């Protein structure tokens, strides 16, 4: 992963992109742990070129968030099971689309001490201070260390004080410099809410920019705060439902567990739920079924009678799945991306029930946001898991193939665990970031 990141910065250099790496770049110098992203400011004149380079290097453009001055570009690295993103800021350094360090100012003092440009010591001081106050609302330990270390450098405090006065005001500038020099960061932290508010509403232009951004944030599907309010969150659009379906032995459990693990490790709020027949039922349908099967073993049941019995019992099985969706899956979708091992599609597998009736029951359930249909040839599936005969597995696959078209599923032939999981993860991440 790191060689690829270094390569992209070298391509930026070769194409004369005016940019600056802002912070957390120690891993590029083999001096720290690999992060999840790299923050870069890019000059307006080179923005399109930088975007083209990242796309040509296999990175994907992240979905637009409420900020108009930030754009992420991400890529999944299977060998690390991690995503990495370049977080670009257009023409300066911003908090909530309000600039506090302009690009011409950054470029005039830029340092080229490594194979990539970084902020001058004066601008680094301003950045760590403002980023902690505005972006974080607290001082990370490493940012405190950076500020203390920078304070020992030959800083131009006149330049720093002048910029802080423009960002806030003269009185606040003196307050901030005094407490950083004395190491009393807690005094600044106690006033951070006030400082952020003052910054956002210092003048009409800032207030208008902040108001527009806040409106985009409030009405966005992803960030809307109503998601956290009981009852009101029921009115909010649900988060994605990702389902893996397929016959027995196709690797659904392995793939769902792998997918959920990788999503969690990459910071996605995700929940795994089993939604299939035979396990975790609300209605005790398995016990009822076992009673009938016991009777069936003792007494031969005619084909027509069997069809009637199964058809009459099928609504109970469907009701169980529907209750599980409404009271387990749907509430989880208000807070989490839900990944399901199987889905209501198991309704199709019911034997002795007319197909039109199964399709009718299936219509009560919403289509998943993203579906993967896992399959292989029946004999291979049988060798993996001998619960079902090759003939039964073939029957299941025929039904799933019909459903696959209806769900617009991504078909995955499970013949290589690592490659299959990588394909599923990559497709899922593309969907979540579109």
N, C-alpha and C positions, 0 to 999 in steps of 0.2 A: 504493500500500500504506500509506504513512504517514498520508494523510488518513483512511483507514478506521480505523487504530489510534487516532488522535486522536478520531475520532467516538465510538468505543466508550467511551473514558475520559470523554468529555462525557456520554454516556448514563448511565454510572455516577454522575456528579455529579448529573445531573437526578433520578435515582432514589434519591439519598441513600445510596448504597452506602458503607459504611465500609471503606475500602481504603487501601493505601499502596504506591506504586511503590518497589521496593527498590534497584535499581541499573541501570546501563547504559541510561540514558534520554536520553543526550545527543542522539540522533538525533531525538527528539521536539522538541528545541529548535533543530534545524538546526545542531547543533554536532559531529556525528560520523557515522560510517557506520551504516547500518541494520543492526541485528542480526538474529538469527533468532528471538528470543523476547523477552518482557518478563516479568520476575519481579514478582509482585504478592502481597501478603498481604491476605486478605479476612477481615473479622470473621465469626464463626460465624453471627450473626443474619442476615447478608446473603448467605450462601453460595448459597442456592438462587436468590435474585434475580439474583446475578451470573452464575450458570450459565445461567439463562433468557435473559438479555440476550445473552450470547455465542452461544448456539444460535440465537436469533432473528436475529442479525447474520450468520448463515451460517457460523459456526465449528463445528467438529466436536469431539466429546469424544474425547480420545486414549484408547487402551486402557489399562486400569489396570496400573500397574507394582507393584513390591513395596512402595512407600511408600503409606501410607493418608492422609497429610497433604498430598500433592501431587496436583494434577490439571491436566493440560494440555488446552488447547483450540486446535485448529489450523485453518488455512485455506490453501488453495492460491490464489495470485494469478498467473493466467496471464500478465498483462502483465509481470511480473517473473520468471516461471518459478521462483518461490520459494515455500516455505511459511513461514508465520509463526505463532507460537503464543504464547498467553497462558499462562504457567505460574503457577497459583494455589496459594498455601499457605493452609491453613485455620487461622485463629485464631492466627497468630504466624509466627515464622521458625524453621525446623527443620533439623536434620541427622539423617537416618535416623530420622525420626518423633520425635526428642527435641527439645523446644523449648528455644531459648536466648534468644529475645526474645518475650515474650507480647504478645498483641494489645492488651490494655488499656494496657500500658506504651508500645507503639508509638503508639497513638492519643493518649495524654496529651501526647506531645511532638511530634506531627506538624507539619510545616511546609507551608504552603499558598502557597509563593512562586511556583509555576507554576500552570497550569490543572489540574494533578494533584497530589495530596499526596505528599510524600516524607518519609523519615526525618529526625528531628532530627540535628544534627551529632553529638551524643553517641551516639545509636543507630546512626548511619552508621559511626562509628568502631568500635563494637562489632561491627557486621555485617561490615564489610570484614575485620576481624581474624579473627573466628570463621569466616567463609565461606572465607577463605584457608587457615586451619589445618585445618578439618574437611572442607569440601567439595572443596577443590582440592589440598591437601597441598603447596602452594607459593604464593609471592606473585607474582601477575601484575604486570608492570611498572606497569600503570595502577592497580592496587590499592595498590602501594607509594606511587605518586604521590598517590593519594587520602588515604592515611593520613598522609603527610608534610604534605599541604595542610591536612587536618583538625587536625593537631597545632598549626598556627599559629592556629587559631580559639580563641575563648574557651570552651574545653571545661570541663565539670564533671568533673574527674578523680576526685573523690570518688565520684561516681555511677558512672563507668566502672569504677573499681577494685572497687567493691562488687559490680557485676554480674559482672565477670570472676571474682571470688572465688566467686560462686554457681555460675557455669558450670564453673569449674575448682576452684581453691582460692586462698588469699591469697598463698602463695609463688609460684605460677604467675602470678597476676595481676601481681605486682610485676616478675617476670621479663619478661613480655610488654610491659608499659608501658615498662620501661627500654630494651629493645632496639628498640622502635618509635621512641622518642624519639631514640635514638642512631643510628637508621638501619641497625642491624646485623641485618637480616632473616634473614641466613644462619644466625645462631645459633638463631633460632626454627625455621627450616626443618629443621635437624638433629634437632630434637626433635618434629617434627610427628606421627610415628607414635605416639610415647608419649602426646602430648597428646590425639590422637583416641581412643586406647584408654582413657586416663584418663577422658575425657568420657563415653564409652559405658558404662563400668563403675563410675562414681563411687558409685552406690547401687543397691539392688536393683531399684527401679522402672525406672531407665534400662537396667540390664542385661537385664531381662526384655523391655522394648520392643525393644532392639537384637537380642536372640536371636530373637524372633518375626519381626522384619523380615529378619534374615539367613536364616532358614528359607524365607521367601517368595522371597527372592532366589535361593537355591540351587536351589529346585525349580521356578523359573519357566522356561518354554521359551526366553524371550528372553535371559535373563542367566546361566543356569546355567554355572558355570566349567568343568564337564566338557567343554564344547564345545571347549576349548583343549587337552585332554589326548589325545594320540595313542591310537588304538584305542578308548578310552572314548567319544570323540566319535561313533563309529559307532553307539552305542546311543542317542544323542540324537535327538529329532525333527528332521527336516530343515527348513530354512528354505523359504519359499514358492518355487514354480516358476510363473512367469508366461510363458505361451506366446501368440505371435501367429501365427495360421494363416490361410490363404486362398489363392486361386489366384494364378498369376503376374500381376504388374502391379498387385496390390491395395495395395501400399505397405508390405509387412511390414518390409523392411529399413530404410526411412526411419523408420517408427514405432518400431521396436525401438531404433534408435540414438538417436532423440529421447527416448524414455522412459528409457533407461539414463543418458543425459547429465543429465537433470533429476533423477533419483533420486540420482545421485552428487553433484551440486551441492547437494543438500539433506541430505547426510550419510548416505545409506543405503548399506550394504555390498552392492554389486550386481555381477553378472558377466554379460556377454552371451555366449551360445553359439549357434552355428549348428547346427541339428539337422535337416537335410533331405537330400534325395537329391542326388547329383551332385557334392557338395563335401565335403572334410574326412572322407572315408571312411577307416575302419581297414582293412577288407578291400578289395582293389583291384577293386571291382565295376564301376567305370566301364570299366576295361580289358577285363574279361571281357565286358561288354555290347557294347563296340565290336567285339570279335572276332566275336561272334554277328551283329551288325548288318552287318558286312562280308560274312559268309557269306550272310545273308538277301538282300543286294543282288544277289549273283551267282546265287543259286538260290532260286526261289520256294518258300516254306514254307507248307504247307497250314494251314488255320484250326485244325483239331484238334491238329496237331502243335505249332503255335505255342502253343496253350493249355497243352499238356503241358510244353513247354520253359520257358515263363514261370512256370508253377505250381511246377515243380521248382527253379527258381532263386530264387523268392521267399523261401524260408527263409534264403538267404544274405544277401539284402538286409536282411531283418528282423534277422538276427544282427548285422549291422554296426551297425544302429541301437541294438540292445540293448547291445552292447559299449560304444558311445559313451555311452549313458545310464549304465550301471553304473560305468564307469571315468572318465568326464569330468563328466557332469552331476551325478550323485549325490554324489561327493566334494565338489564345489563347493558343493552345497546345505547341507553341514554348516557352512559359514562364510559363505556369501553368499546373498542373494536372487538366484536365477538367472532371467534373462529369455532366452527362446529365440526365435530367428528360425526359424519353422516348428517342427514337432515330429514325433513318430513317426506323426502323422496322414498323412504322405506315403505311408505304406503303402497307404492307400486309393486312391492315384492310379495304382498299378500296373495296367497294361493286361493283358488276356487272362488275368487271375487271377480265379477265382470269388470272388464277394463274401463268401460265408461263410468262405472261407479267409483273406481279408484281415481280417475281423472277429476271427477266431481269433488271428491274429498280433498284432493291436492289443491284445488282452486281456492281453498280457505287460507292458504299459506302464502306469504309474500315470496317473491323470488329473492334469492340471496343477491347481495351487491356484487359478489364475485364468486364464481363456482369453479372448482377443479374436479374433473371426472377422471379418476384413476382406474386403470384397466391393465389387463394382459391377457394372454390366451388362457382358456379354461384349465388346461392341464398344468400350466405353470402356477396358476392360482391354487389349484388343488394340491400341488406338491408343497406349497407354502403353508397351507392351512386346510386340514382334511375334514373340516366340519361339514362341508357341502360337497356333493358329488360334482364331477365335471359337467354333467348334464344340467344340474341345478345352477351352477355358476354361469353356464352358457345362457340359461333362461334369464338370470339376473342381468347379464350384460346386454341382452336384447332390450330389456325394459329401460335400463339406464341410458342406453344410446338414444332412445326416443326422448327421454327427459333431458339429456345433455343438450340436444338441439333447442329445446324449449327454454332452458336456463342459460343458453349461450355460454356453455361451459368451455373451459380450457382443457382439452384432452391431454392426459399425461400417461404414457405407457411406462409403468414402473419397472424398469429393468436395471436401473443404476441409482441406488439410494442417494448418493452425493449429488449427482447431476440432476436428478429429479427434484430434490429439495432446493437446489440452487435456482432451478427454473421457476419453481413455485414462489420462492421468496422474491426473486427479481420481478416477476409479474405482479405480485402483491404490493411491493414497494412502489412500482410504477403506478398502480391503481391508486394507492393512498396519497401519492404526491402529484397526481394530475390536476 
